[in-house]
Amino acid sequence: LMAIHDPLVPGTDAYLRILNTDGSESGACGNGTRCVAWAMIADPAMGGSLERLTLQTKAGLLPAWRVSD
C-alpha cells in the first residue's frame, strides 16, 4: 500500500508511506514509487506538466523525473 501524505520536509512534493501486506512499513519500493511518481506528474491538480519531483520516504529522499512519453 502506498499512502501519499502532505510533505514533511520543505522542498519535497510528498511524504510517501509504503506498507507491506503484514502491516510493517518499508523504506522504499522501486515499482510502487515509479507508479506514484507517474500519477503525481500526470495529475492535472499538480499542474499536469511536472517534469520532476522529490518524494520523502522512511528511507530518505527519492528523486523522480519524466524521461519520455
N, CA, C and O atoms as CSV, one atom per row, in Angstrom:
chain,resi,resn,atom,element,x,y,z
A,1,LEU,N,N,0.857,-1.165,0.000
A,1,LEU,CA,C,0.000,0.000,0.000
A,1,LEU,C,C,0.898,1.220,0.000
A,1,LEU,O,O,1.813,1.323,0.817
A,2,MET,N,N,0.642,2.143,-0.910
A,2,MET,CA,C,1.407,3.382,-0.994
A,2,MET,C,C,0.477,4.514,-0.555
A,2,MET,O,O,-0.517,4.795,-1.226
A,3,ALA,N,N,0.788,5.152,0.547
A,3,ALA,CA,C,-0.042,6.242,1.064
A,3,ALA,C,C,0.698,7.560,0.851
A,3,ALA,O,O,1.814,7.745,1.337
A,4,ILE,N,N,0.062,8.468,0.117
A,4,ILE,CA,C,0.668,9.760,-0.201
A,4,ILE,C,C,0.166,10.792,0.802
A,4,ILE,O,O,-1.038,11.005,0.943
A,5,HIS,N,N,1.111,11.430,1.497
A,5,HIS,CA,C,0.784,12.438,2.511
A,5,HIS,C,C,1.374,13.787,2.106
A,5,HIS,O,O,2.233,13.866,1.229
A,6,ASP,N,N,0.907,14.827,2.750
A,6,ASP,CA,C,1.496,16.152,2.553
A,6,ASP,C,C,2.981,16.083,2.891
A,6,ASP,O,O,3.394,15.281,3.730
A,7,PRO,N,N,3.787,16.926,2.236
A,7,PRO,CA,C,5.222,16.911,2.509
A,7,PRO,C,C,5.536,17.249,3.967
A,7,PRO,O,O,4.862,18.076,4.581
A,8,LEU,N,N,6.557,16.607,4.506
A,8,LEU,CA,C,7.025,16.894,5.857
A,8,LEU,C,C,8.285,17.755,5.830
A,8,LEU,O,O,8.586,18.463,6.791
A,9,VAL,N,N,9.010,17.687,4.729
A,9,VAL,CA,C,10.275,18.400,4.585
A,9,VAL,C,C,10.119,19.457,3.490
A,9,VAL,O,O,9.652,19.140,2.396
A,10,PRO,N,N,10.500,20.700,3.764
A,10,PRO,CA,C,10.438,21.729,2.720
A,10,PRO,C,C,11.255,21.307,1.494
A,10,PRO,O,O,12.338,20.735,1.617
A,11,GLY,N,N,10.714,21.600,0.322
A,11,GLY,CA,C,11.395,21.255,-0.920
A,11,GLY,C,C,11.029,19.892,-1.479
A,11,GLY,O,O,11.468,19.530,-2.570
A,12,THR,N,N,10.218,19.122,-0.732
A,12,THR,CA,C,9.750,17.843,-1.256
A,12,THR,C,C,8.297,17.999,-1.702
A,12,THR,O,O,7.617,18.954,-1.326
A,13,ASP,N,N,7.837,17.046,-2.509
A,13,ASP,CA,C,6.483,17.132,-3.053
A,13,ASP,C,C,5.468,16.320,-2.272
A,13,ASP,O,O,4.272,16.606,-2.328
A,14,ALA,N,N,5.929,15.304,-1.538
A,14,ALA,CA,C,5.012,14.467,-0.755
A,14,ALA,C,C,5.822,13.577,0.181
A,14,ALA,O,O,7.001,13.307,-0.047
A,15,TYR,N,N,5.154,13.132,1.238
A,15,TYR,CA,C,5.706,12.085,2.097
A,15,TYR,C,C,4.990,10.802,1.717
A,15,TYR,O,O,3.760,10.753,1.719
A,16,LEU,N,N,5.744,9.770,1.393
A,16,LEU,CA,C,5.180,8.521,0.903
A,16,LEU,C,C,5.408,7.420,1.927
A,16,LEU,O,O,6.547,7.066,2.229
A,17,ARG,N,N,4.310,6.878,2.461
A,17,ARG,CA,C,4.404,5.717,3.367
A,17,ARG,C,C,4.172,4.466,2.539
A,17,ARG,O,O,3.236,4.396,1.743
A,18,ILE,N,N,5.028,3.490,2.736
A,18,ILE,CA,C,4.963,2.237,1.987
A,18,ILE,C,C,4.717,1.124,3.001
A,18,ILE,O,O,5.568,0.833,3.841
A,19,LEU,N,N,3.545,0.508,2.910
A,19,LEU,CA,C,3.163,-0.521,3.874
A,19,LEU,C,C,3.122,-1.897,3.206
A,19,LEU,O,O,2.526,-2.071,2.143
A,20,ASN,N,N,3.764,-2.861,3.850
A,20,ASN,CA,C,3.768,-4.244,3.377
A,20,ASN,C,C,2.459,-4.930,3.744
A,20,ASN,O,O,1.668,-4.391,4.518
A,21,THR,N,N,2.231,-6.105,3.196
A,21,THR,CA,C,0.988,-6.840,3.468
A,21,THR,C,C,0.838,-7.225,4.928
A,21,THR,O,O,-0.281,-7.418,5.403
A,22,ASP,N,N,1.953,-7.342,5.652
A,22,ASP,CA,C,1.872,-7.689,7.079
A,22,ASP,C,C,1.695,-6.455,7.967
A,22,ASP,O,O,1.647,-6.574,9.192
A,23,GLY,N,N,1.598,-5.271,7.353
A,23,GLY,CA,C,1.379,-4.038,8.098
A,23,GLY,C,C,2.654,-3.298,8.459
A,23,GLY,O,O,2.596,-2.160,8.925
A,24,SER,N,N,3.809,-3.927,8.250
A,24,SER,CA,C,5.070,-3.246,8.543
A,24,SER,C,C,5.341,-2.181,7.477
A,24,SER,O,O,4.834,-2.255,6.358
A,25,GLU,N,N,6.144,-1.201,7.850
A,25,GLU,CA,C,6.453,-0.116,6.920
A,25,GLU,C,C,7.802,-0.378,6.259
A,25,GLU,O,O,8.785,-0.715,6.920
A,26,SER,N,N,7.822,-0.217,4.953
A,26,SER,CA,C,9.045,-0.396,4.182
A,26,SER,C,C,9.656,0.969,3.901
A,26,SER,O,O,8.953,1.979,3.891
A,27,GLY,N,N,10.950,0.998,3.674
A,27,GLY,CA,C,11.623,2.255,3.387
A,27,GLY,C,C,11.466,2.696,1.954
A,27,GLY,O,O,11.374,3.892,1.677
A,28,ALA,N,N,11.432,1.738,1.028
A,28,ALA,CA,C,11.345,2.080,-0.391
A,28,ALA,C,C,10.779,0.900,-1.176
A,28,ALA,O,O,10.870,-0.253,-0.755
A,29,CYS,N,N,10.204,1.214,-2.303
A,29,CYS,CA,C,9.689,0.205,-3.245
A,29,CYS,C,C,9.794,0.827,-4.635
A,29,CYS,O,O,9.026,1.725,-4.977
A,30,GLY,N,N,10.738,0.352,-5.426
A,30,GLY,CA,C,11.006,0.953,-6.733
A,30,GLY,C,C,9.792,1.016,-7.645
A,30,GLY,O,O,9.462,2.083,-8.164
A,31,ASN,N,N,9.122,-0.116,-7.847
A,31,ASN,CA,C,7.972,-0.125,-8.757
A,31,ASN,C,C,6.833,0.736,-8.226
A,31,ASN,O,O,6.208,1.474,-8.987
A,32,GLY,N,N,6.561,0.648,-6.939
A,32,GLY,CA,C,5.494,1.451,-6.353
A,32,GLY,C,C,5.802,2.932,-6.438
A,32,GLY,O,O,4.917,3.735,-6.735
A,33,THR,N,N,7.050,3.303,-6.180
A,33,THR,CA,C,7.445,4.706,-6.254
A,33,THR,C,C,7.312,5.229,-7.673
A,33,THR,O,O,6.875,6.362,-7.873
A,34,ARG,N,N,7.681,4.425,-8.662
A,34,ARG,CA,C,7.517,4.834,-10.062
A,34,ARG,C,C,6.045,5.074,-10.387
A,34,ARG,O,O,5.716,6.031,-11.087
A,35,CYS,N,N,5.167,4.225,-9.893
A,35,CYS,CA,C,3.727,4.389,-10.145
A,35,CYS,C,C,3.195,5.669,-9.500
A,35,CYS,O,O,2.442,6.416,-10.124
A,36,VAL,N,N,3.587,5.917,-8.257
A,36,VAL,CA,C,3.149,7.125,-7.558
A,36,VAL,C,C,3.692,8.357,-8.264
A,36,VAL,O,O,2.959,9.323,-8.473
A,37,ALA,N,N,4.966,8.336,-8.634
A,37,ALA,CA,C,5.568,9.482,-9.326
A,37,ALA,C,C,4.850,9.745,-10.644
A,37,ALA,O,O,4.552,10.895,-10.967
A,38,TRP,N,N,4.568,8.689,-11.407
A,38,TRP,CA,C,3.867,8.860,-12.684
A,38,TRP,C,C,2.497,9.503,-12.450
A,38,TRP,O,O,2.113,10.433,-13.160
A,39,ALA,N,N,1.767,9.004,-11.456
A,39,ALA,CA,C,0.430,9.539,-11.173
A,39,ALA,C,C,0.510,11.005,-10.755
A,39,ALA,O,O,-0.309,11.818,-11.186
A,40,MET,N,N,1.489,11.346,-9.922
A,40,MET,CA,C,1.611,12.734,-9.476
A,40,MET,C,C,2.045,13.652,-10.611
A,40,MET,O,O,1.553,14.776,-10.719
A,41,ILE,N,N,2.955,13.190,-11.455
A,41,ILE,CA,C,3.426,14.006,-12.573
A,41,ILE,C,C,2.301,14.228,-13.578
A,41,ILE,O,O,2.191,15.313,-14.148
A,42,ALA,N,N,1.469,13.223,-13.804
A,42,ALA,CA,C,0.390,13.316,-14.789
A,42,ALA,C,C,-0.865,13.996,-14.256
A,42,ALA,O,O,-1.750,14.350,-15.035
A,43,ASP,N,N,-0.957,14.184,-12.945
A,43,ASP,CA,C,-2.170,14.718,-12.313
A,43,ASP,C,C,-2.396,16.191,-12.651
A,43,ASP,O,O,-1.550,17.028,-12.338
A,44,PRO,N,N,-3.531,16.522,-13.289
A,44,PRO,CA,C,-3.820,17.921,-13.606
A,44,PRO,C,C,-3.864,18.818,-12.369
A,44,PRO,O,O,-3.572,20.010,-12.467
A,45,ALA,N,N,-4.219,18.275,-11.224
A,45,ALA,CA,C,-4.262,19.068,-9.996
A,45,ALA,C,C,-2.858,19.511,-9.573
A,45,ALA,O,O,-2.704,20.494,-8.848
A,46,MET,N,N,-1.844,18.785,-10.028
A,46,MET,CA,C,-0.454,19.148,-9.729
A,46,MET,C,C,0.121,20.017,-10.843
A,46,MET,O,O,1.321,20.292,-10.860
A,47,GLY,N,N,-0.724,20.446,-11.767
A,47,GLY,CA,C,-0.264,21.261,-12.881
A,47,GLY,C,C,-0.168,20.474,-14.167
A,47,GLY,O,O,-0.151,21.052,-15.254
A,48,GLY,N,N,-0.106,19.150,-14.052
A,48,GLY,CA,C,-0.091,18.291,-15.232
A,48,GLY,C,C,1.141,18.421,-16.088
A,48,GLY,O,O,1.230,17.776,-17.132
A,49,SER,N,N,2.094,19.232,-15.681
A,49,SER,CA,C,3.280,19.423,-16.513
A,49,SER,C,C,4.572,19.303,-15.696
A,49,SER,O,O,5.618,19.797,-16.115
A,50,LEU,N,N,4.501,18.660,-14.552
A,50,LEU,CA,C,5.717,18.448,-13.765
A,50,LEU,C,C,6.678,17.562,-14.548
A,50,LEU,O,O,6.254,16.630,-15.231
A,51,GLU,N,N,7.934,17.846,-14.451
A,51,GLU,CA,C,8.955,17.012,-15.085
A,51,GLU,C,C,9.751,16.228,-14.053
A,51,GLU,O,O,10.336,15.190,-14.363
A,52,ARG,N,N,9.767,16.739,-12.806
A,52,ARG,CA,C,10.492,16.049,-11.749
A,52,ARG,C,C,9.868,16.366,-10.401
A,52,ARG,O,O,9.218,17.397,-10.227
A,53,LEU,N,N,10.077,15.470,-9.458
A,53,LEU,CA,C,9.591,15.697,-8.101
A,53,LEU,C,C,10.470,14.917,-7.133
A,53,LEU,O,O,11.254,14.059,-7.537
A,54,THR,N,N,10.326,15.228,-5.859
A,54,THR,CA,C,11.075,14.549,-4.811
A,54,THR,C,C,10.092,14.025,-3.779
A,54,THR,O,O,9.285,14.772,-3.225
A,55,LEU,N,N,10.178,12.729,-3.534
A,55,LEU,CA,C,9.319,12.079,-2.550
A,55,LEU,C,C,10.151,11.716,-1.326
A,55,LEU,O,O,11.262,11.202,-1.453
A,56,GLN,N,N,9.616,11.982,-0.153
A,56,GLN,CA,C,10.272,11.584,1.090
A,56,GLN,C,C,9.676,10.260,1.539
A,56,GLN,O,O,8.456,10.100,1.546
A,57,THR,N,N,10.522,9.313,1.912
A,57,THR,CA,C,10.082,8.039,2.471
A,57,THR,C,C,10.869,7.772,3.747
A,57,THR,O,O,11.741,8.554,4.126
A,58,LYS,N,N,10.560,6.684,4.390
A,58,LYS,CA,C,11.287,6.265,5.585
A,58,LYS,C,C,12.778,6.079,5.268
A,58,LYS,O,O,13.627,6.251,6.142
A,59,ALA,N,N,13.090,5.727,4.016
A,59,ALA,CA,C,14.478,5.501,3.604
A,59,ALA,C,C,15.202,6.789,3.229
A,59,ALA,O,O,16.422,6.784,3.066
A,60,GLY,N,N,14.471,7.887,3.090
A,60,GLY,CA,C,15.099,9.147,2.703
A,60,GLY,C,C,14.378,9.798,1.540
A,60,GLY,O,O,13.203,9.529,1.289
A,61,LEU,N,N,15.096,10.661,0.831
A,61,LEU,CA,C,14.509,11.384,-0.295
A,61,LEU,C,C,14.737,10.605,-1.580
A,61,LEU,O,O,15.846,10.153,-1.863
A,62,LEU,N,N,13.664,10.458,-2.353
A,62,LEU,CA,C,13.725,9.735,-3.623
A,62,LEU,C,C,13.361,10.683,-4.756
A,62,LEU,O,O,12.209,11.109,-4.852
A,63,PRO,N,N,14.322,11.026,-5.620
A,63,PRO,CA,C,14.002,11.877,-6.757
A,63,PRO,C,C,13.319,11.058,-7.854
A,63,PRO,O,O,13.600,9.871,-8.020
A,64,ALA,N,N,12.438,11.692,-8.584
A,64,ALA,CA,C,11.757,11.042,-9.712
A,64,ALA,C,C,11.627,12.067,-10.826
A,64,ALA,O,O,11.440,13.254,-10.560
A,65,TRP,N,N,11.726,11.619,-12.064
A,65,TRP,CA,C,11.604,12.536,-13.196
A,65,TRP,C,C,11.048,11.822,-14.397
A,65,TRP,O,O,11.152,10.602,-14.523
A,66,ARG,N,N,10.451,12.606,-15.285
A,66,ARG,CA,C,9.895,12.088,-16.533
A,66,ARG,C,C,11.030,11.954,-17.536
A,66,ARG,O,O,11.777,12.904,-17.771
A,67,VAL,N,N,11.156,10.770,-18.126
A,67,VAL,CA,C,12.200,10.544,-19.114
A,67,VAL,C,C,11.660,10.797,-20.511
A,67,VAL,O,O,12.278,11.518,-21.294
A,68,SER,N,N,10.520,10.214,-20.826
A,68,SER,CA,C,9.875,10.425,-22.122
A,68,SER,C,C,8.464,9.892,-22.054
A,68,SER,O,O,8.088,9.231,-21.086
A,69,ASP,N,N,7.677,10.180,-23.085
A,69,ASP,CA,C,6.321,9.646,-23.130
A,69,ASP,C,C,6.380,8.204,-23.554
A,69,ASP,O,O,5.343,7.549,-23.661
